[in-house]
Amino acid sequence: MWNVWRDCLLSLALTLSASTAGAYCSRPITVPVAPTGFSVIISGDIISGIYPELLASLSSKEKCEFVVTTVPRARLEMMFDNGQADILIPAARTPRRDQSGIFIPLIYYRAMLITAQPQHNPPRNFKELLEQTSVRLSVVRGFDYGEGYQSLISELQKQGRLRIEADPVSVARVLKSGVADYALMTPSILAGAVLSDPRVEDLMLKLEYMPLADLPWGDSGVYLSRKSLGAEDMAALTDMFERVANSGLVWKSFQRYYKKEVLKESIRPR
């Protein structure tokens, strides 16, 4: 895995050094993160993965210092809403988050139903999922795939058919135990969690991914806080991440970390 991280950092550094426009930040930029597959990997005090490595390279090349810290996933949204976090990354675009920040898309993503056991007549949309009253669903606290998703999990919670877990590994363990029939999230996130934890790594070859009509391909990227960032820092960061988006670096990093069969179900380049 170290060789993968090293190659990612080298590629990021070389590309960014060739395209840097000299962005400056007036102060350290706060970036709280939580485990998110291979996008954000937490191992003790070590924070790595696709996006922490991107930020580390930007820190050295763009004259912007990013202070990346680990927090419980449930706190991420609250910190961003309250102006305690300058950046939310990775983040799916939602109307709620648009109220607190400026969004810059980096990749396309898709959330899907995921199961570890063959399912008869899997639901094709939210309506069928609600109608199949024996189906139990597991999700990660703090994940947000839009208003329809929020309404769905609220209704399933009222019916006692929802398991809300703290992180993707916990969702994988719930699937493995059979306590839930499906997980609902981006496949690359669950795959990364499964591959990084020996307790559930045997699930990898069993996972099946099913699209839902209510969750088409959408934008994932970075949110810049309207509440905590001044105008100059906002302009510098906007320019910086727009150049990252145009470079294709994030997609290349995903290709290094994930197998093609996982990416084709959940991640596309812009």
Secondary structure, 3 states (H helix, E strand, C coil): CHHHHHHHHHHHHHHHHHHCCCCCCCCCEEEEECCECCCEEEECCEEECHHHHHHHHHHHHCCCCEEEEECCHHHHHHHHHCCCCCEEEEEECCHHHHCCEEEEEEEEECCEEEECCCCCCCCCCHHHHHHCCCCCEEEECCCCCCHHHHHHHHHHHHCCCEEEECCHHHHHHHHHHCCCCEEEECHHHHHHHHHCCCCCHHHHHHCEEECCCCCCCEEEEEEEECCCCCHHHHHHHHHHHHHHHHHCHHHHHHHHHCCHHHHHHHEECC
